[in-house]
Every structure is written in C-alpha cells, then in structure tokens.
C-alpha cells in the first residue's frame, strides 16, 4: 500500500482531513480511503493505492491509457510522464507534484485529449453513482403521479 511509514502521526495530527506527505508518498483522505489495486506494470504484482484527489484517481485508474498519450501537452503530459515512472510510489509522488495548483487545467486538458468512453471511472465515483441510482429508484416509488387539474383564480386580488 502506498502510504506513509508513520501512519500513527497521520491519524493523530489530522483526524478530520486528508494528509499528504510527498516525501513518504502518503495519499490518505478522511480516514475512509477509497483504495483500489492496480498492476502498475503488466509483470508487477497488484499494489494497493489510495488516491487523494479526483485527478489522481483518474490517472491511477487509467494508468495504461495515460502511458499511451504520447502527443499530449500541458497537464496530461505531466500525467503521462508520471505514469512512466519506475514504480507506483514514484508515480504517486509525481502526480502529487504535477497537480499542485493545477487541478482545473488537468480536467480541461483531459476533456480535450481523451474520449470520455475510454476512461475508466474511479471506484469511489462508480460506487457513489450506483448508490445514487438505488436511492433514486426508491424515491421514485414514493411518488404517485396525478393528473394536473385546473384551479380557480383567487377572487379578491389587489392589483399593485
């Protein structure tokens, strides 16, 4: 798992917020991380990663796609370069450094460079959408459709 060597300090020092320590490749958020496993390279064993933003969740969920974006520029180029690092730990560190203050640019570049149907949705978003769909199905059943009816106009209205 890509986390800090000293996890005790993370939970004690930041019980309600995420914590990021680039030197130790920490990627934790809200003490309820949405971790998932990736094979960083085809011959590697699966490793557990914990993304700390939407942008790195997209990059880590689509590592092979980002490796193939050789003609990209801007933030997508930085994501591509990070995906070519020798280890997932180095990749996570490079993603963090690339995203520092540049998150909106990454989203715009992604819309320009990648067909949306090629992107794999990050796990936490997929789970959230499934939960929402389930909730909406229950909500829909709670409503009964009734035909609208005409209503008489109020009699004593003052005109201003």
ROSE-4610 file (N, C-alpha, C; in Angstrom, 1 decimal, always signed):
// ROSE-4610
residu = [X/X/X/X/X/X/X/X/X/X/X/X/X/X/X/X/X/X/X/X/X/X/X/X/X/X/X/X/X/X/X/X/X/X/X/X/X/X/X/X/X/X/X/X/X/X/X/X/X/X/X/X/X/X/X/X/X/X/X/X/X/X/X/X/X/X/X/X/X/X/X/X/X/X/X/X/X/X/X/X/X/X/X/X/X/X/X/X/X/X/X/X/X/X/X/X/X/X/X/X/X/X/X/X/X/X/X/X/X/X/X/X/X/X/X/X/X/X/X/X/X/X/X/X/X/X/X/X/X/X/X/X/X/X/X/X/X/X/X/X/X/X/X/X/X/X/X/X/X/X/X/X/X/X/X/X/X/X/X/X/X/X/X/X/X/X/X/X/X/X/X/X/X/X/X/X/X/X/X/X/X/X/X/X/X/X/X/X/X/X/X/X/X/X/X/X/X/X/X/X/X/X/X/X/X/X/X/X/X/X/X/X/X/X/X/X/X/X/X/X/X/X/X/X/X/X/X/X/X/X/X/X/X/X/X/X/X/X/X/X/X/X/X/X/X/X/X/X/X/X/X/X/X/X/X/X/X/X/X/X/X/X/X/X/X/X/X/X/X/X/X/X/X/X/X/X/X/X/X/X/X/X/X/X/X/X/X/X/X/X/X/X/X/X/X/X/X/X/X/X/X/X/X/X/X/X/X/X/X/X/X/X/X/X/X/X/X/X/X/X/X/X/X/X/X/X/X/X/X/X/X/X/X/X/X/X/X/X/X/X/X/X/X/X/X/X/X/X/X/X/X/X/X/X/X/X/X/X/X/X/X/X/X/X/X/X/X/X/X/X/X/X/X/X/X/X/X/X/X/X/X/X/X/X/X/X/X/X/X/X/X/X/X/X/X/X/X/X/X/X/X/X/X/X/X/X/X/X/X/X/X/X/X/X/X/X/X/X/X/X/X/X/X/X/X/X/X/X/X/X/X/X/X/X/X/X/X/X/X/X/X/X/X/X/X/X/X/X/X/X/X/X/X/X/X/X/X/X/X/X/X/X/X/X/X/X/X/X/X/X/X/X/X/X/X/X/X/X/X/X]
num = [1/1/1/2/2/2/3/3/3/4/4/4/5/5/5/6/6/6/7/7/7/8/8/8/9/9/9/10/10/10/11/11/11/12/12/12/13/13/13/14/14/14/15/15/15/16/16/16/17/17/17/18/18/18/19/19/19/20/20/20/21/21/21/22/22/22/23/23/23/24/24/24/25/25/25/26/26/26/27/27/27/28/28/28/29/29/29/30/30/30/31/31/31/32/32/32/33/33/33/34/34/34/35/35/35/36/36/36/37/37/37/38/38/38/39/39/39/40/40/40/41/41/41/42/42/42/43/43/43/44/44/44/45/45/45/46/46/46/47/47/47/48/48/48/49/49/49/50/50/50/51/51/51/52/52/52/53/53/53/54/54/54/55/55/55/56/56/56/57/57/57/58/58/58/59/59/59/60/60/60/61/61/61/62/62/62/63/63/63/64/64/64/65/65/65/66/66/66/67/67/67/68/68/68/69/69/69/70/70/70/71/71/71/72/72/72/73/73/73/74/74/74/75/75/75/76/76/76/77/77/77/78/78/78/79/79/79/80/80/80/81/81/81/82/82/82/83/83/83/84/84/84/85/85/85/86/86/86/87/87/87/88/88/88/89/89/89/90/90/90/91/91/91/92/92/92/93/93/93/94/94/94/95/95/95/96/96/96/97/97/97/98/98/98/99/99/99/100/100/100/101/101/101/102/102/102/103/103/103/104/104/104/105/105/105/106/106/106/107/107/107/108/108/108/109/109/109/110/110/110/111/111/111/112/112/112/113/113/113/114/114/114/115/115/115/116/116/116/117/117/117/118/118/118/119/119/119/120/120/120/121/121/121/122/122/122/123/123/123/124/124/124/125/125/125/126/126/126/127/127/127/128/128/128/129/129/129/130/130/130/131/131/131/132/132/132/133/133/133/134/134/134/135/135/135/136/136/136/137/137/137/138/138/138/139/139/139/140/140/140/141/141/141/142/142/142/143/143/143/144/144/144/145/145/145/146/146/146/147/147/147/148/148/148/149/149/149/150/150/150/151/151/151/152/152/152/153/153/153/154/154/154/155/155/155/156/156/156/157/157/157/158/158/158/159/159/159/160/160/160]
x = [+0.8/+0.0/+0.9/+0.5/+1.3/+0.9/+1.5/+1.2/+2.5/+2.3/+3.5/+4.1/+5.3/+6.0/+5.4/+4.9/+4.5/+3.0/+2.2/+0.7/+0.1/+0.7/+0.2/+0.1/+1.2/+1.2/+0.1/-0.2/-1.3/-2.6/-3.0/-4.4/-4.4/-3.4/-3.4/-3.4/-2.6/-2.4/-3.5/-4.2/-5.3/-6.5/-7.2/-8.3/-9.5/-9.7/-10.8/-10.5/-9.2/-8.9/-7.8/-7.7/-6.7/-5.3/-4.3/-2.9/-2.0/-1.1/-0.3/+1.2/+2.0/+3.5/+4.2/+4.6/+5.2/+6.4/+7.3/+8.5/+8.2/+7.1/+6.8/+5.6/+5.2/+4.2/+2.9/+2.4/+1.1/+0.0/-1.1/-2.3/-3.5/-3.8/-4.9/-5.9/-7.2/-8.3/-9.3/-9.7/-10.9/-10.9/-9.8/-9.7/-10.6/-11.2/-12.0/-11.6/-10.3/-9.8/-10.5/-10.5/-11.1/-9.9/-9.4/-8.2/-8.6/-7.8/-8.0/-6.6/-6.7/-5.4/-5.2/-3.9/-3.5/-2.3/-2.2/-0.9/-0.2/+0.8/+1.5/+2.1/+2.8/+3.3/+2.7/+2.6/+1.9/+2.6/+3.9/+4.6/+4.6/+4.2/+4.1/+3.0/+3.2/+2.1/+1.1/-0.1/-1.0/-0.6/-0.7/-0.4/-1.6/-1.8/-2.9/-2.5/-3.4/-3.1/-4.3/-4.0/-5.1/-5.0/-5.9/-5.8/-6.3/-5.8/-6.2/-7.0/-7.2/-8.0/-8.7/-9.7/-10.3/-9.3/-8.4/-7.5/-6.5/-5.9/-5.0/-5.8/-7.0/-7.9/-8.1/-8.3/-8.5/-7.2/-6.1/-4.8/-4.4/-4.6/-4.3/-5.2/-6.5/-7.5/-7.2/-6.5/-6.3/-4.9/-4.0/-2.6/-2.1/-2.7/-2.2/-2.7/-3.9/-4.3/-3.4/-3.0/-2.1/-0.7/-0.3/+1.0/+1.0/-0.2/-0.4/-0.6/-0.7/-1.0/+0.3/+1.0/+2.4/+2.4/+1.3/+1.3/+0.6/+0.3/-0.4/+0.5/-0.1/+0.7/+0.0/+0.6/+0.0/+0.0/-1.2/-1.3/-1.3/-1.9/-2.0/-0.6/+0.3/+1.7/+2.3/+2.0/+2.6/+2.1/+0.8/+0.2/+0.9/+1.1/+1.7/+3.2/+3.9/+5.3/+5.3/+4.3/+4.2/+3.9/+3.1/+2.7/+3.9/+5.0/+6.2/+7.2/+7.0/+8.0/+8.2/+9.3/+9.7/+8.8/+8.2/+7.4/+6.2/+5.2/+3.9/+4.2/+5.1/+5.4/+6.0/+6.8/+7.4/+6.3/+5.4/+4.2/+3.4/+3.0/+2.1/+2.8/+4.1/+4.8/+4.7/+5.0/+5.0/+3.6/+2.5/+1.2/+0.9/+1.3/+1.0/+1.7/+3.0/+3.7/+3.1/+2.7/+2.1/+0.8/+0.0/-1.3/-1.3/-0.2/-0.1/-0.6/-1.8/-2.3/-2.8/-2.8/-3.1/-4.3/-5.2/-6.2/-7.2/-7.6/-8.6/-8.0/-6.7/-6.1/-6.1/-6.0/-6.0/-7.3/-8.4/-9.8/-10.0/-9.6/-9.8/-9.0/-7.7/-6.9/-7.4/-7.9/-8.5/-9.7/-10.5/-11.7/-11.2/-10.1/-9.6/-8.9/-8.1/-7.3/-7.8/-8.8/-9.3/-10.8/-11.1/-12.6/-13.1/-14.2/-14.8/-15.0/-15.5/-15.8/-14.6/-13.4/-12.2/-11.7/-12.3/-11.9/-12.6/-11.8/-12.4/-12.7/-13.9/-14.4/-13.7/-13.2/-12.6/-13.6/-13.2/-14.0/-15.0/-14.5/-15.4/-16.5/-16.3/-17.3/-18.3/-17.8/-18.7/-19.6/-19.0/-19.8/-20.8/-20.5/-21.4/-22.5/-22.2/-23.3/-24.3/-23.7/-24.6/-25.5/-24.9/-25.7/-26.8/-26.5/-27.5/-28.6/-28.2/-29.2/-30.2/-29.7/-30.5/-31.4/-30.9/-31.7/-32.8/-32.5/-33.5/-34.6/-34.2/-35.3/-36.3/-35.7/-36.6/-37.4/-36.9/-37.6/-38.7/-38.4/-39.4/-40.6/-40.4/-41.6/-42.4/-41.8/-42.6/-43.5/-43.4/-44.3/-45.3/-46.5/-47.6/-48.0/-48.1/-48.4/-49.9/-50.2/-51.6/-51.7/-52.8/-53.0/-53.2/-52.6/-52.9/-54.3/-54.8/-56.2/-56.2/-57.3/-57.4/-57.8/-57.3/-57.6/-58.3/-59.3/-60.0/-59.0/-59.1/-58.3/-58.8/-58.0/-58.4/-59.3/-60.3/-61.3/-60.9/-60.3/-60.0/-58.6/-58.0/-56.6/-56.5/-55.6/-55.3/-54.3/-54.5/-53.5/-52.7/-51.4/-50.4/-50.0]
y = [-1.2/+0.0/+1.2/+2.2/+3.4/+4.4/+4.4/+5.2/+5.6/+6.5/+6.9/+5.8/+5.9/+5.0/+5.2/+6.3/+6.6/+7.0/+6.0/+6.3/+6.8/+6.5/+7.0/+8.5/+9.2/+10.6/+11.2/+10.5/+11.0/+11.1/+10.0/+9.9/+10.8/+11.0/+11.9/+13.3/+13.7/+15.1/+15.6/+14.8/+15.3/+14.3/+14.3/+13.3/+13.6/+14.8/+15.1/+15.5/+15.5/+15.9/+15.0/+15.0/+14.2/+14.8/+14.0/+14.4/+13.9/+14.8/+14.4/+14.7/+13.8/+13.9/+13.4/+14.3/+13.9/+13.0/+13.3/+12.6/+11.1/+10.9/+9.5/+8.9/+9.6/+9.2/+8.8/+9.7/+9.5/+10.0/+9.2/+9.6/+9.1/+9.8/+9.4/+10.5/+10.2/+11.2/+10.7/+11.6/+11.4/+10.1/+9.4/+8.2/+7.1/+7.3/+6.3/+6.3/+5.9/+5.9/+5.1/+5.5/+4.7/+4.1/+3.1/+2.4/+1.4/+1.1/+0.1/-0.5/-1.6/-2.2/-2.0/-1.8/-1.7/-2.5/-2.9/-3.5/-2.4/-1.8/-0.7/-1.0/-2.1/-2.6/-4.0/-4.5/-5.8/-6.9/-6.9/-8.0/-7.8/-6.7/-6.4/-7.1/-7.2/-7.7/-6.5/-6.8/-5.7/-5.0/-3.7/-2.9/-2.0/-1.8/-1.0/+0.5/+1.3/+2.7/+3.5/+4.6/+5.4/+6.8/+7.1/+8.4/+9.5/+10.7/+11.8/+12.8/+12.8/+13.7/+13.0/+13.6/+13.1/+12.9/+13.9/+13.8/+12.6/+12.4/+11.3/+10.0/+10.0/+8.7/+8.4/+9.4/+9.2/+8.7/+9.3/+8.8/+7.4/+7.1/+5.8/+4.7/+5.1/+4.1/+3.9/+4.8/+4.7/+4.7/+4.0/+4.2/+3.8/+2.7/+2.4/+3.4/+4.0/+5.0/+6.2/+6.6/+7.8/+7.5/+6.3/+5.9/+6.0/+5.8/+5.9/+7.3/+8.3/+9.6/+10.4/+9.9/+10.4/+11.8/+12.2/+13.5/+14.6/+14.3/+15.3/+16.4/+17.5/+18.6/+19.0/+20.0/+20.5/+19.5/+19.5/+18.6/+17.1/+16.8/+15.4/+14.9/+15.8/+15.4/+15.1/+15.9/+15.6/+14.3/+14.0/+12.7/+11.6/+11.8/+10.8/+10.5/+11.6/+11.4/+10.7/+11.0/+10.3/+8.8/+8.5/+7.1/+6.3/+6.9/+6.2/+6.0/+6.5/+6.3/+4.8/+4.5/+3.1/+2.4/+3.1/+2.4/+3.2/+2.5/+3.2/+4.3/+4.1/+5.1/+6.4/+6.2/+7.4/+8.0/+7.3/+7.8/+8.6/+8.1/+8.9/+10.2/+10.2/+11.4/+12.4/+11.9/+12.8/+13.3/+12.5/+13.0/+14.1/+13.9/+15.0/+16.3/+16.2/+17.4/+18.1/+17.3/+17.8/+18.5/+18.0/+18.6/+19.8/+20.1/+21.2/+22.5/+22.9/+24.2/+24.1/+23.0/+22.8/+21.9/+21.7/+20.7/+21.0/+22.3/+22.7/+22.5/+22.7/+22.5/+21.1/+20.2/+18.8/+18.3/+18.8/+18.4/+18.9/+20.2/+20.7/+20.0/+19.7/+19.0/+17.6/+17.0/+15.6/+15.6/+16.6/+16.7/+16.9/+17.6/+17.9/+16.6/+15.9/+14.9/+13.5/+13.2/+11.8/+11.7/+10.6/+10.3/+9.8/+10.4/+10.0/+8.5/+7.9/+6.4/+5.6/+6.1/+5.4/+5.4/+6.3/+6.5/+5.5/+4.9/+4.0/+4.9/+4.8/+5.7/+5.2/+6.2/+5.8/+5.1/+4.1/+3.3/+4.1/+5.1/+5.8/+6.5/+7.0/+7.6/+6.5/+5.4/+4.3/+3.9/+3.7/+3.3/+4.4/+5.6/+6.7/+6.8/+6.6/+6.6/+5.4/+4.3/+3.1/+3.4/+4.0/+4.3/+5.3/+6.3/+7.3/+6.7/+5.9/+5.2/+4.4/+3.7/+2.9/+3.8/+4.9/+5.8/+6.5/+6.8/+7.4/+6.5/+5.2/+4.2/+4.1/+4.1/+4.1/+5.4/+6.5/+7.8/+7.8/+7.3/+7.4/+6.6/+5.5/+4.7/+5.4/+6.3/+7.1/+8.1/+8.5/+9.5/+8.8/+9.4/+8.9/+10.0/+9.6/+10.6/+10.9/+12.2/+12.6/+13.6/+13.5/+14.5/+15.9/+16.9/+18.2/+18.6/+19.4/+19.9/+21.4/+22.0/+23.4/+23.9/+25.1/+25.7/+27.1/+27.4/+28.7/+29.8/+30.9/+32.1/+32.6/+33.2/+33.8/+35.0/+35.2/+36.3/+37.7/+37.8/+39.2/+39.5/+39.7/+40.1/+41.6/+42.2/+43.6/+43.7/+44.7/+45.0/+46.1/+45.9/+46.9/+47.8]
z = [+0.0/+0.0/+0.0/-0.7/-0.8/+0.2/+1.4/+2.5/+3.2/+4.2/+4.9/+5.8/+6.1/+7.0/+8.4/+8.8/+10.1/+10.2/+10.0/+9.9/+11.1/+12.3/+13.6/+13.6/+13.1/+13.1/+12.2/+11.1/+10.2/+10.9/+11.5/+12.1/+13.3/+14.1/+15.2/+14.9/+13.9/+13.5/+12.7/+12.0/+11.0/+11.1/+12.2/+12.3/+11.3/+10.9/+10.0/+8.6/+8.2/+6.9/+6.3/+5.0/+4.4/+4.7/+4.5/+4.8/+3.7/+3.3/+2.2/+2.5/+2.4/+2.7/+1.5/+0.6/-0.7/-0.5/+0.5/+0.7/+1.0/+1.7/+2.1/+1.2/+0.2/-0.7/+0.0/+0.8/+1.5/+0.7/+0.6/-0.1/+0.7/+1.8/+2.6/+2.7/+2.8/+2.9/+3.8/+4.8/+5.6/+6.4/+6.6/+7.3/+6.8/+5.7/+5.0/+3.5/+3.3/+1.9/+0.9/-0.3/-1.4/-2.1/-1.5/-2.1/-3.2/-4.1/-5.0/-5.5/-6.1/-6.6/-8.0/-8.4/-9.8/-10.0/-11.2/-11.7/-12.4/-11.7/-12.3/-13.6/-13.7/-15.0/-15.1/-16.3/-16.6/-15.8/-15.6/-14.9/-13.4/-12.9/-11.4/-10.7/-9.4/-8.6/-8.4/-8.1/-7.8/-6.5/-6.6/-5.4/-5.0/-3.8/-3.3/-3.4/-3.9/-4.0/-3.4/-2.8/-2.2/-2.8/-3.8/-4.4/-3.4/-3.6/-2.7/-3.4/-4.7/-5.4/-6.6/-7.2/-8.3/-9.5/-9.6/-10.7/-10.6/-9.4/-9.4/-9.4/-8.9/-9.1/-10.5/-11.3/-12.8/-13.4/-13.0/-13.6/-13.2/-11.9/-11.4/-11.9/-12.1/-12.6/-14.1/-14.8/-16.2/-16.6/-15.8/-15.9/-17.4/-17.9/-19.3/-20.3/-20.2/-21.1/-21.0/-19.8/-19.7/-20.3/-20.2/-20.8/-22.3/-22.9/-24.3/-24.9/-24.1/-24.5/-24.8/-25.8/-26.1/-26.8/-27.4/-28.1/-27.2/-26.0/-25.2/-24.7/-24.3/-23.7/-22.4/-21.7/-20.5/-19.4/-18.7/-17.5/-17.9/-19.0/-19.5/-19.8/-20.3/-20.5/-19.1/-18.1/-16.8/-16.2/-16.5/-16.0/-16.8/-18.1/-18.9/-18.4/-18.1/-17.6/-16.2/-15.4/-14.1/-14.3/-15.3/-15.5/-16.0/-16.4/-16.9/-15.9/-14.7/-13.6/-13.3/-12.7/-12.5/-11.5/-10.5/-9.5/-9.3/-8.7/-8.4/-7.3/-6.4/-5.4/-6.1/-7.0/-7.8/-8.6/-9.2/-9.9/-9.0/-7.9/-6.9/-6.6/-6.3/-5.9/-7.1/-8.3/-9.5/-9.8/-9.6/-9.7/-8.8/-7.5/-6.5/-6.9/-7.2/-7.6/-8.8/-9.8/-11.1/-10.8/-9.9/-9.6/-8.7/-8.1/-7.2/-7.8/-7.5/-8.0/-9.5/-10.1/-11.5/-11.8/-10.8/-10.9/-12.0/-12.1/-13.2/-14.6/-14.7/-16.0/-16.4/-15.5/-15.8/-16.3/-15.7/-16.2/-17.6/-17.9/-19.2/-20.2/-19.9/-20.8/-21.1/-20.1/-20.2/-21.2/-21.0/-21.9/-23.4/-23.6/-24.9/-25.5/-24.7/-25.2/-25.2/-24.4/-24.2/-24.5/-25.3/-25.5/-24.2/-23.7/-22.4/-22.2/-23.3/-23.2/-23.0/-23.2/-23.0/-21.5/-20.8/-19.4/-18.5/-17.6/-16.5/-15.4/-14.9/-13.8/-12.5/-11.7/-10.4/-9.5/-8.7/-7.9/-7.0/-6.4/-5.4/-6.2/-7.4/-8.2/-8.7/-9.1/-9.6/-8.4/-7.2/-6.1/-5.7/-5.8/-5.5/-6.5/-7.7/-8.8/-8.6/-8.2/-8.0/-6.8/-5.7/-4.6/-4.9/-5.7/-6.1/-6.9/-7.8/-8.7/-7.8/-6.9/-6.0/-5.1/-4.6/-3.8/-4.7/-5.9/-6.8/-7.2/-7.3/-7.6/-6.4/-5.2/-4.0/-3.9/-4.2/-4.2/-5.2/-6.4/-7.5/-7.1/-6.4/-5.9/-4.9/-4.2/-3.1/-3.7/-5.0/-5.6/-6.4/-6.3/-7.2/-8.1/-9.4/-10.4/-10.4/-10.5/-10.5/-11.7/-12.4/-13.5/-12.9/-13.5/-13.1/-13.3/-12.4/-12.5/-12.5/-13.1/-13.2/-11.8/-11.5/-10.2/-10.5/-9.8/-9.9/-9.5/-10.2/-9.8/-8.5/-7.7/-6.5/-6.8/-5.9/-6.2/-5.8/-4.7/-4.2/-4.2/-5.4/-5.5/-5.7/-5.0/-5.1/-6.2/-7.1/-8.1/-7.6/-7.7/-7.2/-8.3]
